[in-house]
Amino acid sequence: MIGAGNVAQRHARVLSGFADVEIIGVTDVVPPAAEALAATHGVPALPDAAALLSLQPDAVYVCVPPFAHGHTEETVLACGAAMFVEKPIGVDLAVPTRIAAEVARRGTRTAVGHHWRYLDVVGAAAQLLADRPVRLVNGVWWDKVPPVAWWIRADRSGGPVVEQAAHVVDLARALVGPVTSVHAVGTGAPPPVEGADVDAATAATLTFANGAVGTLSSACVLGWKQRAGLEIIADGLALFVGEDELLIRDGSGEERRIPGDPDGARVAVDRAFIDAVRGLADDIRVPYAEALETHRVTCAVAESVRTGQAISLAAHATRSIPAPRTAPETQATSGGGERADG
């Protein structure tokens, strides 16, 4: 594993519970972090990615902060291993666009950690929406400032929409479809944290390729997570979909609640990747190319805040998911720089 922070630790716990996976090494730019995670799993801590890749892993987890993406992925791709990358895949579009092109050129098996796609409640919502036109979407992420130093710097995290609300944007794309334009504003003032330069709150309007319209709002001035998820209004149906629940109102006079299983989704995203690498199944729901399309939307929101202009995404209004590729028995290397959330 490349990186040894909170999310890397979570992936390592999950992977260590799979009988067909062997974690064989960890590296991190903070050696004590790598050593601690490596000791937990009884594997070596390596000084850098090159040393790690010399172990010839079948798969590599890249769990680094947003600003640290780029060279790491290029090194992994050059070695030929399958690659799992934690979101967000960068702070802007430059690095992810370059990596996506290299992934496509090599035909590498990839996955990105948008684990909300594996929530049972998301599948249930998709079934409910299958024959109903979606008219209105309202995405929210109202939360605190995560306790990692890089998060409050836009040049290191990309900002709250890129780093946190990406889960909600990805969910909107999965349930409603491609986003064709965004227009956003920010507060122009940071949260009350020393050294912060990200916006305390952001609000955006979105249009979708199927004619739906929507809003997205984020705030990072609370001491808790107030609300994170997606409200969807379709003909005769109102839904709220989040990591913890699905709320349904359909005119029957009752509100139905289906509990979510975020821990199960976090296991499922790793299991799907391992099964795909081993050639046992093909249920990777967010390969790198698909994650890039979600990242385009969050970066467009950030760009619109900076410029004050509406941003068109019409040229990227279709999703592209690479054809599956198979590989033999799996060894996974684990690492993970600090992450703000999962």
C-alpha positions in Angstrom: 0.0 0.0 0.0 1.3 3.5 -0.9 0.3 5.7 1.9 -0.5 4.7 5.5 -3.1 7.2 6.7 -6.7 6.6 7.9 -8.2 5.3 4.7 -5.2 3.1 3.9 -5.6 1.6 7.4 -9.2 0.9 6.6 -8.4 -0.8 3.3 -5.7 -2.8 5.0 -8.1 -4.0 7.6 -10.6 -5.1 5.0 -8.0 -6.7 2.7 -6.4 -8.6 5.6 -9.8 -10.3 6.2 -9.8 -11.8 2.7 -8.4 -15.3 2.5 -7.2 -14.8 -1.1 -5.2 -11.6 -0.4 -1.7 -11.2 1.1 -0.6 -7.7 2.0 3.2 -7.7 1.2 4.4 -4.1 1.9 3.7 -0.5 2.9 5.3 2.8 2.1 4.6 6.3 3.1 6.5 9.7 3.0 6.1 9.7 6.8 8.2 6.6 7.8 6.7 6.1 11.2 3.2 5.9 9.7 4.4 3.2 7.2 6.1 1.4 10.0 3.0 1.4 12.2 0.7 0.1 9.5 3.3 -2.5 8.4 3.8 -3.7 11.9 0.0 -4.1 12.3 0.0 -6.5 9.4 3.4 -8.1 9.9 4.8 -6.9 6.6 7.9 -4.7 5.8 7.8 -0.9 5.6 9.6 0.2 2.4 11.4 3.5 1.9 9.6 4.4 -1.3 7.3 3.3 -4.1 10.2 1.9 -6.2 11.2 -0.4 -3.3 7.7 -1.4 -2.8 7.1 -2.3 -6.4 10.3 -4.3 -6.5 8.2 -6.9 -4.5 6.2 -7.4 -7.7 2.7 -7.0 -6.3 -0.3 -8.0 -8.3 -2.2 -4.9 -7.1 -1.4 -1.6 -5.4 -3.5 0.7 -3.3 -2.7 4.4 -3.8 -4.1 6.2 -0.7 -2.4 9.6 -0.8 -3.7 13.1 -0.3 -5.1 14.9 -3.3 -2.0 17.0 -4.0 0.3 13.9 -4.0 -1.3 12.1 -7.0 0.6 11.8 -10.2 4.1 10.4 -10.1 2.9 7.6 -7.8 0.3 6.4 -10.3 2.7 6.6 -13.2 5.2 4.5 -11.3 2.5 1.9 -10.5 1.3 1.8 -14.1 4.8 1.3 -15.4 5.2 -1.8 -13.2 2.1 -3.4 -14.7 0.2 -3.9 -11.4 -3.6 -3.4 -11.1 -4.2 -0.1 -9.3 -6.8 1.1 -6.7 -6.8 4.8 -6.1 -8.6 6.7 -3.3 -10.7 9.7 -4.2 -10.3 12.5 -5.0 -7.9 11.6 -7.8 -6.2 15.1 -7.8 -6.7 18.7 -6.9 -7.5 19.8 -10.5 -7.8 18.1 -13.9 -4.2 18.2 -15.1 -2.8 15.1 -13.3 -6.0 12.9 -13.5 -6.4 13.6 -17.3 -2.8 12.5 -17.8 -3.2 9.4 -15.7 -6.5 8.4 -17.4 -4.8 8.5 -20.8 -2.0 6.3 -19.5 -4.5 3.8 -17.9 -6.3 3.6 -21.2 -3.1 3.2 -23.2 -1.9 0.3 -21.0 -5.4 -1.3 -20.4 -4.6 -1.4 -16.7 -7.3 -2.7 -14.3 -8.2 0.2 -12.0 -10.8 1.1 -9.4 -11.4 4.3 -7.4 -12.7 4.4 -3.9 -16.2 5.8 -4.5 -17.7 3.2 -2.2 -21.2 4.8 -2.1 -21.8 3.1 -5.5 -21.8 -0.2 -3.5 -24.5 0.8 -1.0 -27.6 -1.3 -1.1 -29.7 1.8 -0.7 -28.2 3.2 -3.9 -29.3 0.1 -5.7 -32.8 0.4 -4.2 -33.0 4.0 -5.3 -31.9 3.1 -8.8 -34.7 0.6 -9.1 -37.3 3.1 -7.8 -36.1 5.6 -10.4 -35.9 3.2 -13.3 -39.2 4.2 -14.9 -39.6 7.7 -13.5 -38.1 10.8 -15.1 -35.9 12.8 -12.6 -36.8 16.4 -12.4 -34.9 17.9 -9.5 -31.7 17.0 -7.5 -30.4 18.6 -4.3 -27.0 17.4 -3.1 -25.7 18.5 0.3 -22.5 18.0 2.3 -22.6 20.1 5.5 -19.8 19.1 7.8 -16.8 20.1 9.9 -13.2 20.8 8.8 -11.4 17.4 8.9 -8.4 17.1 11.2 -5.7 17.0 8.6 -3.5 20.0 7.9 -3.6 19.9 4.1 -7.4 19.9 3.9 -7.8 23.7 4.6 -5.5 24.6 1.6 -7.2 24.7 -1.8 -3.9 24.0 -3.5 -3.5 20.8 -1.5 -7.1 19.5 -1.2 -8.9 21.0 -4.1 -11.4 22.4 -1.7 -14.5 20.9 0.1 -16.4 20.1 -3.1 -13.5 18.3 -4.7 -12.4 16.5 -1.6 -15.7 15.9 0.4 -18.7 16.4 -1.8 -17.3 14.3 -4.5 -19.3 11.4 -3.0 -22.5 13.3 -3.6 -21.6 14.3 -7.1 -20.7 10.8 -8.0 -24.0 9.6 -6.6 -25.9 12.1 -8.7 -24.1 11.0 -11.8 -24.8 7.3 -11.0 -28.6 7.9 -10.3 -29.4 10.8 -12.5 -26.8 10.8 -15.3 -24.1 13.1 -16.8 -23.9 16.7 -15.7 -23.7 19.1 -18.6 -23.1 22.5 -16.9 -22.5 24.1 -13.5 -22.6 27.6 -12.1 -21.3 28.1 -8.6 -20.5 30.8 -6.0 -18.5 30.6 -2.8 -18.5 32.7 0.3 -15.1 34.2 -0.5 -14.2 33.6 3.2 -12.7 30.6 4.8 -13.9 28.6 7.8 -12.7 29.8 11.2 -9.5 27.8 11.1 -6.0 29.3 11.1 -4.3 29.1 7.7 -7.5 28.1 5.8 -8.1 29.5 2.3 -10.9 27.2 1.2 -14.5 28.6 1.0 -16.5 28.1 4.2 -19.5 27.3 2.0 -20.3 26.8 -1.7 -23.5 26.7 -3.7 -23.9 25.5 -7.2 -26.6 24.9 -9.8 -26.3 21.9 -12.1 -28.0 20.8 -15.3 -28.1 17.2 -16.4 -28.1 15.6 -19.9 -31.6 14.1 -19.3 -33.1 17.6 -18.6 -33.0 17.4 -14.8 -31.8 20.4 -12.9 -30.2 20.5 -9.5 -28.3 22.2 -6.7 -25.2 21.3 -4.7 -24.2 22.9 -1.5 -21.3 22.3 0.9 -20.3 23.9 4.2 -17.4 23.1 6.6 -18.1 25.4 9.5 -19.8 22.9 11.9 -18.3 20.7 14.6 -20.2 17.6 13.2 -21.5 16.1 10.0 -25.0 17.6 9.8 -26.2 16.1 6.5 -24.6 14.4 3.5 -26.5 12.9 0.6 -28.8 13.5 -2.3 -32.5 14.5 -2.5 -34.2 13.5 -5.8 -37.6 14.5 -7.0 -39.1 12.4 -9.8 -42.6 12.1 -11.1 -44.6 11.0 -8.0 -41.5 10.1 -6.0 -39.3 11.9 -3.5 -36.1 10.3 -2.2 -33.2 11.1 0.1 -30.2 8.9 -0.5 -27.2 9.0 1.9 -24.6 6.7 3.3 -26.8 5.8 6.2 -30.3 5.6 4.8 -32.8 5.8 2.0 -36.0 7.8 2.7 -38.9 7.2 0.3 -42.1 9.1 -0.2 -44.3 7.9 -3.1 -47.8 9.2 -2.4 -48.8 6.3 -0.2 -49.1 8.6 2.8 -46.1 7.0 4.5 -42.4 7.7 4.6 -40.4 4.6 4.3 -36.9 4.3 5.6 -34.3 1.7 4.5 -31.1 1.7 6.7 -27.8 2.0 4.9 -24.7 -0.2 5.4 -21.7 2.0 4.9 -19.3 -0.6 6.4 -20.6 -3.2 4.0 -20.1 -0.9 1.1 -16.5 -0.3 2.2 -15.9 -4.0 2.2 -17.7 -4.5 -1.1 -15.6 -1.9 -3.0 -12.4 -3.8 -2.1 -13.9 -7.2 -2.7 -15.0 -6.1 -6.2 -11.5 -4.9 -7.0 -9.9 -8.1 -5.8 -12.4 -10.3 -7.6 -11.8 -8.3 -10.8 -8.0 -8.5 -10.5 -8.3 -12.3 -10.0 -10.6 -12.7 -12.9 -13.5 -14.0 -10.7 -16.0 -11.3 -11.4 -16.4 -7.9 -13.0 -18.2 -5.5 -10.6 -15.8 -2.5 -10.6 -18.4 0.3 -10.6 -15.9 3.2 -10.7 -12.8 2.5 -12.8 -10.4 5.4 -13.2 -12.1 6.8 -16.3 -15.4 7.0 -14.6 -13.9 8.7 -11.5 -12.4 11.3 -13.9 -15.9 12.2 -15.1 -17.1 12.8 -11.5 -13.8 14.8 -10.9 -14.6 16.9 -13.9 -17.8 18.0 -12.3 -16.3 18.9 -8.9 -13.4 20.7 -10.6 -15.9 22.6 -12.7 -17.7 23.8 -9.6 -14.3 25.0 -8.2 -13.5 26.8 -11.5 -16.9 28.4 -11.6 -16.4 29.8 -8.1 -13.0 31.2 -9.1 -14.2 32.8 -12.4 -17.8 33.6 -11.7 -18.8 32.0 -15.0 -21.0 29.0 -15.8 -18.9 26.0 -16.9 -20.0 23.7 -19.7 -19.3 20.0 -19.4 -21.4 19.0 -22.5 -18.3 17.6 -24.2 -18.0 15.1 -21.4 -21.6 14.2 -20.9 -21.2 10.5 -21.5 -19.6 8.0 -19.2 -16.8 5.8 -20.4 -16.1 2.5 -18.5 -13.1 0.5 -19.8 -13.7 -3.1 -20.8 -12.8 -5.6 -18.0 -9.4 -7.3 -17.9 -8.5 -10.4 -15.9 -5.4 -11.3 -13.9 -4.2 -14.2 -11.8 -3.9 -14.7 -8.0 -3.5 -11.4 -6.1 -0.9 -9.9 -3.8 -1.8 -6.4 -2.6 0.6 -3.8 -1.3 -0.8 -1.2 1.1 -0.1 2.4 1.8 -2.1 5.5 2.5 -1.3 9.1 3.1 -3.7 10.8 5.5 -7.2 11.1 4.2 -9.9 13.5 5.4 -12.8 11.1 5.0 -13.6 7.9 3.2 
